[in-house]
């Protein structure tokens, strides 16, 4: 893994902020350890409270992957659920991209 790998984390003072940060860092670092294509990541967990959605959260995770960044967004009734869903989607996308890069005959950009 790249030693300069950084994760930017932002939340709106959620009660389980520490858990969310640890979960994001653990899973993103594990994903980055698999290959050297991820330079960093950004995680934002926010409340989407309105009159019609009193307890709704959105998590956005962006992995700074060479040559193009990969992003995932998930909404849920809990901050943990939104973060876990976004991280799962991001992991799936990154692994799929890595698999395709390993098979150049299937790459549309060549």
N, C-alpha and C positions, 0 to 999 in steps of 0.2 A: 504494500500500500504506500502511496505517496505520503511522506511525512508532513507535507504542508496541507493535507486534507482538512478542510474546515467546514463546520456546519453552522449556518446562521439559523437561530431559532427565535421565533416571535410568537407570543400569545398575549391575550388580554387579561392577565392576572387570574387565570383559571385556578380553582382550588387544587387540582392535581397537576399543576404546572411542572413540578419536579419529575413526576412519573412520566409525563409526556415527553419531556426533554431527554430523559434517560432512554426511553423506548426508541425514540427517533435516532439518537446517537448510536445505540447498540445495533439496530438493524441496518442503518446506513453504513456504519463502519464495517460490518460483516459483509455487506454487498461490495464495498470498495476493496476489501481484502481479497476478493475472488479474482480481480483483474486490476490493471493500472489505468483504466480508462476514465475513472471518475476523479475529478479534481476537487469537488466540494459539493455542498448541497444547501438548500434553503428550505426551511419548514415554517409554515404559518398556520396557527390554529386560532380560529376566531368564532365568536358567537354571532349567530345570524338572527338575533331576537327582533321580532316585529310583532304586531298585534296578532297576526295569524300564525306565527311560528314562535311561540314563547320559549321553547327549549330545543333549539336547533344549532348545530355546530358544523363548521366547514374546515377541512384541513387541506392545505395545498403543499405539495412536496415537489421540489425541482432538484434534479440531479444534474450537476454540471459535467456532462459526459462529452468526450470528444467523438465525433466532430459536431454533434448537435445535442443540445440539452433535452432532457426528457422530463415531463411534468405529469403529475397525477393529482386529481382533486376528488374528494369524497365528502358527502354530507351525511350526518347521522344525528340521532337524538342525544348522543353523548360525545364529548371531546375525544375520549379514548377510542370509541368506535370509528369516528371520522378519521383519526390518525392511523389506526390500524388498517382501515380500508385503503387509504391513500398510499401507505407504505407497501401494502400487498400489491396494489396495482402498479406502483413504480418498479418494484422488484420483478414483477412479471415482464414489464416492458423492457427493462435493462437486460434481463436474461434472454429474452427473445432476440433483442438486437445483437447481443454477443453471439448467439447461436447462428444468426444469419451472416454475421461478419466472418464466421468460421467456415462458411460455405459460399465462396465468391461466385459460383455459377448461379446462385439464386439472388444475388444482389441486383436490384433494379438500377443502381447508379453506375454500373460498369458496362 
